[in-house]
Amino acid sequence: MANDMTSRQRYMAALNHEEADRVPIFIDGVPNVFFTQKVKWYNQFERALVMKELGCDPMINIWLPTAVPSPEVGIRTWREKKDGKTYLGKEFSTPKGNLRQVIHETEDWVDSSHGYWVQRTLESGEKTTYGMDVYDDWCVSRRTEPWVKGKEDLEKLKYILKMPAKWELDEWRHDTSRAMEFAQKHDLLTCVRRTIVSDASQWFCGIEWFMYQLYDDPEFVEEFFEIFEEIAAWQTQLALEQKPDVLQRRGWYDTPDFWGGAHFDKYIAPSVNNEAKTVHSAGAKFAYLLTEGWGPYLEKFKNLDVDLFWGLDPNRNHATLEEVKSSIGAQSTILGGVSSEEDIILGTEEQIRAAVRRAVETMAPGGGFILAPSVGLWRGTPWENVAVFIDEAHKAGAYK
């Protein structure tokens, strides 16, 4: 295994479109993805050391402080059984009126796989209580009543998404400094995870209803964006004070299926570029996470000031690796290249090795490539398949 450079040096070479000793190998995953007796961790520092020992290139995450309700807001929760189902509700009482959400509490609500969407830098990400969080992917598919049901709810929404108190931000800075110290000690890349703007539509609104507003009420969409751009702005400012290497914006739901080209150009692209400008002014790199739908967007990506496109899945993007490399590979670094599901979880050993070789051979020449199983690995991933991925990554990934 080639180990002439540190992980951070390897990443910075890729971000600067330089060929390092080998292609960086990044594996992201929630806790308990593929624990074995030898491969296990309980926080990201332990994970980093395990991954480093396995020959991968871990990053240290700086998880952003999340918005909280204003002190003047009252909160009521309830849990009730009705018509053979269990429902969980939460209501915020704001000076502008009440804002509430109700979800169907399915039997798996308290399953260990139901982790925090908003993670903490020094914690594992595992939930210890199972109330309703404002940000939670699990709520979306179980929701019977969303937070935002009309323009009149936007003023209420502002009251539940305030900057935390000074003492909370100070403690966040303490945890961040500990993470930065660990990263410096082991020469690891630091990555801020993650601002959201357009993705918030999925958590706070009925998805179909929000899509209608793109056509029926553009002013609503603009005001909605402004709320979350303001949150992202103060989060970004706090994060950049810590001098990280990379700041990531989450655009999981920014796909053409939801937004289409015209609305991507109108709402998402300007917002992405404004955030990138702020990040670049502080000397950091800007990453944009979007795991599906790259094909229809490739020409649009050329107009984004993005250093790192995060989450390339060769089977879900309506674009070949060759098309991605030739269109945006010269200006931006690409992270991904192998499918988490079709290759790593379901693939045979030869399929995994072939997928790794194809990704490296296509994307790596000239630098600007970080090999990864798209956006990460999921529970149920066989460790044996991960080991094959790492082994082939070292065999195929060395620069000559």
C-alpha positions, 0 to 999 in steps of 0.5 A, spaced: 500 500 500 502 506 498 503 511 504 508 516 501 503 522 503 498 523 509 491 523 508 490 530 508 495 531 503 492 526 498 485 530 499 488 537 498 492 534 492 485 531 489 482 538 490 487 542 487 487 537 481 494 534 482 496 527 482 498 524 489 501 518 491 494 514 490 487 516 489 484 518 496 479 512 498 473 515 502 468 511 506 462 514 509 457 511 513 453 511 519 455 507 526 454 500 526 454 499 518 458 493 518 461 492 525 465 486 526 470 484 532 476 488 529 472 493 525 468 498 530 467 504 533 463 509 537 465 516 535 468 519 529 475 519 532 475 512 533 472 511 526 478 515 523 483 511 526 480 504 524 479 507 517 486 510 517 489 503 519 485 500 514 488 504 509 483 509 507 483 516 508 478 518 513 475 526 514 474 529 521 467 532 521 465 538 524 457 538 525 454 545 525 450 548 530 442 547 529 437 552 529 433 552 536 426 555 538 426 562 541 425 562 548 418 565 548 416 559 544 411 554 547 412 547 546 407 541 546 407 534 544 403 528 544 402 521 542 395 518 541 392 511 538 387 512 533 383 508 528 389 502 530 395 507 529 399 511 533 400 518 532 406 523 534 405 530 534 409 537 536 406 544 536 410 550 537 406 556 540 409 562 537 407 570 537 405 569 530 400 563 531 401 555 532 405 551 528 405 543 528 407 537 525 403 530 526 407 523 524 404 516 523 409 512 528 410 506 525 413 500 529 420 501 527 420 508 530 425 506 535 429 502 531 437 503 532 437 505 525 433 511 526 439 516 528 439 523 529 439 527 522 443 533 526 449 530 528 454 532 534 461 533 532 463 529 538 457 524 539 456 517 535 449 520 532 445 515 535 438 517 538 437 516 545 430 519 545 425 518 540 421 524 540 419 528 533 425 532 531 424 538 527 429 535 522 428 528 521 428 524 514 424 519 518 418 524 519 417 525 511 415 518 509 410 518 515 408 525 516 400 526 516 401 534 517 407 538 515 410 544 519 408 549 513 401 548 510 401 556 507 405 562 506 402 564 513 406 559 516 413 562 514 413 568 520 411 562 525 417 558 522 422 563 523 421 563 531 423 556 531 429 556 527 433 561 531 441 561 533 442 558 539 444 561 545 451 564 546 453 559 551 451 553 547 455 556 541 461 557 546 460 549 547 460 548 540 466 551 539 469 547 544 467 541 541 470 544 534 476 545 537 477 538 540 476 536 533 480 540 529 486 538 534 485 531 533 485 532 525 491 536 526 495 531 530 493 525 525 493 530 519 486 529 517 482 533 512 476 537 516 469 538 513 464 542 515 457 538 515 452 541 512 448 547 510 441 546 507 437 551 504 433 547 498 433 541 502 429 544 507 423 544 503 422 536 504 422 536 512 418 542 512 413 542 507 408 537 503 413 535 498 408 535 492 405 541 495 411 545 495 413 543 488 406 546 486 408 553 489 414 553 484 409 555 479 403 557 483 407 562 488 414 563 486 414 569 492 412 563 497 418 559 495 423 566 495 421 567 502 422 560 504 429 560 501 431 567 505 429 563 511 434 558 510 439 562 507 439 566 513 440 560 517 446 557 513 449 564 513 450 564 520 452 557 520 457 558 515 460 564 518 461 560 525 464 554 521 469 558 517 472 562 524 474 555 525 478 554 519 476 548 516 479 545 509 472 544 506 465 546 507 459 542 505 452 544 502 447 538 502 443 538 496 440 531 496 433 533 494 436 538 488 435 533 483 431 534 476 425 530 478 424 535 484 426 542 481 427 541 473 432 545 470 429 552 470 427 552 477 434 549 479 437 556 475 432 560 478 433 558 486 438 553 487 444 555 483 444 563 485 444 560 492 449 555 491 454 560 488 453 565 494 455 560 499 461 558 495 463 565 494 463 566 502 467 559 503 472 561 498 473 568 501 475 564 507 480 560 504 476 554 504 474 549 499 466 548 497 463 542 496 456 540 494 452 534 495 448 531 490 447 524 489 442 523 483 440 526 477 447 529 475 446 528 467 441 533 466 445 538 470 452 537 467 452 543 463 449 547 469 454 545 474 459 548 469 456 555 472 457 553 479 463 555 483 464 548 486 470 545 488 468 538 490 461 535 487 460 529 492 456 523 491 457 520 484 453 514 483 455 511 476 448 508 476 443 513 478 445 519 474 443 519 467 450 520 465 456 516 464 463 516 468 466 519 461 461 524 460 462 527 468 469 527 467 469 530 460 464 536 462 466 538 469 472 533 471 477 539 469 474 544 473 471 540 479 473 534 483 469 529 484 467 524 490 464 517 488 464 513 482 462 506 485 455 505 487 453 503 494 447 499 493 449 495 486 456 494 487 458 494 494 452 491 497 449 487 492 455 485 488 460 479 487 467 480 488 469 481 481 463 486 480 466 490 486 473 490 483 471 491 476 467 497 478 473 500 482 478 499 476 473 503 471 472 508 476 479 509 477 481 509 470 476 513 468 476 519 473 483 519 476 488 521 470 490 528 472 487 528 479 481 531 481 478 524 483 476 521 490 474 514 490 468 513 494 462 508 494 457 514 492 455 518 498 456 512 503 454 505 506 448 503 509 446 498 514 446 491 511 453 492 507 457 486 508 464 487 511 467 482 506 465 487 500 468 493 503 474 489 504 474 488 497 473 495 495 479 497 499 483 492 497 482 493 489 482 501 491 489 500 493 491 496 487 488 500 482 489 507 485 496 508 485 499 514 480 504 512 476 
